[in-house]
Amino acid sequence: MLAQDDEEHPVPEELRPRFQALVAALVDGDFQLSNPVLEGITPIDKTAAQFVAGQVAAYGDTLIPLSDQVWQRSIYRWMDGYWEFLIDLSTTREPVSDLALHANLIGDESGRIDVWSVHVP
């Protein structure tokens, strides 16, 4: 059960595979998250996908699948109606980079994950 309080919490292990699949799509260059459509993850519109791709390119390093170390810093927080997730991304030079995936989860743990940005917070 995800906490509904004002604290930051580590990403539950049950949700990690969904974020790993999402990031794997980004690693493969599928910035719209639509090829194939990932279960429980909302595809990103073309404009937002271009922004995400631009942020990844501007970071100056290549994304790789999430390292186990990202879970030491990645968090979620209740935002009065949804949970917001901040997932640190891995790159070829940094197992835990400053570049982060920003996403919301509406509903419960099985709800849809909506990516709204990738950027350095």
C-alpha positions in Angstrom: 0.0 0.0 0.0 1.4 3.4 -1.0 1.5 6.0 1.8 -0.7 9.0 1.6 1.2 11.4 3.8 3.6 14.4 3.5 6.7 12.3 3.5 9.0 11.0 0.8 9.2 7.2 0.5 11.3 4.7 -1.4 9.7 3.3 -4.5 8.1 0.0 -3.5 9.6 -3.2 -5.0 6.3 -4.1 -6.6 6.3 -1.0 -8.8 10.0 -1.2 -9.8 9.5 -3.6 -12.8 7.0 -1.2 -14.3 9.5 1.6 -14.1 12.2 -0.7 -15.4 10.1 -1.5 -18.5 9.3 2.2 -19.0 12.9 3.2 -18.9 13.9 0.2 -21.1 11.6 1.7 -23.8 13.3 5.1 -23.4 16.7 3.4 -23.7 15.5 1.8 -27.0 14.5 5.3 -28.2 10.8 4.9 -27.8 10.2 8.3 -26.2 6.4 8.0 -26.9 6.2 4.8 -24.9 4.0 3.3 -27.6 5.9 0.6 -29.4 4.6 -1.7 -28.0 2.1 0.0 -25.6 3.4 -0.9 -22.1 0.9 -2.4 -19.7 -0.2 0.2 -17.1 1.9 3.1 -18.7 0.3 5.9 -20.6 1.9 6.6 -24.0 3.4 10.1 -24.3 2.2 12.6 -26.9 4.6 13.6 -29.7 5.4 17.0 -28.2 6.1 15.7 -24.7 8.2 12.8 -26.3 10.3 15.4 -28.2 10.9 17.3 -25.0 12.0 14.1 -23.2 14.3 13.2 -26.1 15.8 16.7 -26.0 16.4 16.5 -22.3 18.1 13.2 -22.6 20.3 14.4 -25.5 21.1 17.7 -23.7 22.3 15.7 -20.7 25.2 14.5 -22.8 25.3 10.8 -21.9 23.5 7.7 -23.1 20.7 6.2 -21.1 21.0 2.5 -20.0 18.6 0.2 -18.1 18.2 1.2 -14.5 20.9 0.1 -12.2 20.0 -1.4 -8.8 21.6 1.7 -7.2 18.8 4.1 -8.4 16.4 2.6 -5.9 18.5 4.1 -3.1 17.6 7.6 -4.1 14.4 7.3 -6.1 11.3 8.3 -4.2 7.5 8.8 -4.3 5.2 11.2 -2.5 1.5 11.7 -2.1 0.3 14.9 -3.8 -3.4 15.1 -2.7 -5.0 13.0 -5.3 -2.1 11.1 -6.9 1.4 9.9 -6.2 4.4 11.6 -7.8 7.5 9.6 -8.5 11.0 10.8 -9.1 13.2 8.0 -10.5 16.9 8.7 -11.0 18.1 7.4 -14.4 21.2 5.4 -15.2 23.7 6.4 -18.0 26.8 4.9 -19.4 29.0 7.1 -17.1 26.7 7.2 -14.0 24.8 4.3 -12.5 22.7 7.0 -10.7 22.6 10.2 -12.7 21.2 13.6 -12.0 18.8 13.1 -14.9 15.4 11.9 -13.5 12.1 10.6 -14.7 9.1 12.4 -13.3 5.8 10.5 -13.3 2.5 10.4 -11.6 0.4 7.4 -10.5 -3.3 7.8 -10.2 -5.5 5.3 -8.5 -3.7 2.5 -6.6 -0.5 0.5 -7.2 -2.1 -1.0 -10.3 -3.1 2.4 -11.7 -1.6 4.0 -14.8 1.8 5.6 -14.7 1.8 9.0 -16.5 5.3 10.4 -17.4 5.3 14.1 -17.4 9.0 14.9 -17.8 12.6 13.8 -17.8 15.0 16.5 -16.6 17.5 17.4 -14.0 15.5 18.6 -10.9 
